[in-house]
Amino acid sequence: IAGQYLNMIKSWLDEKNDLLLSELCDRLRETTGTSVSITTMHRALEKLGLRHKKKSKCQ
C-alpha cells in the first residue's frame, strides 16, 4: 500500500481504533478505488507499527 494511503489508514484508526481489517479494506476501496486483501491490510498496519486485535464473533 502506497505511503499516502498508509497515512490515511492511520488517521482512520486514530479516529476509531476498533475498525476491523475488512472494514479498513472496504473504506480504502470506497475512498480511493484501490482494492486490497485483508492480508495486505494487515501488512500495512505492521508497516505503521500498529497491532490489530481480532474480534471474536461473540463481541
Phi, psi and omega in degrees: 000133183295153183306320180297325178286326178299317178297321179296314180299317179299319180294323176298318181287332174294324179285318183215100190276003180252022177293138176285156177304318180296324178292322177295318177299315180297315182295320178297316179297315182293325184277320189243345185083004180263121178261132176227157178280166176299322178298317179296319179295321178299317178296323178297319178295323176297320177299325180280355181077021181256148175251147182237123178278141174275136175269138175277164180293340183281343184277000000 
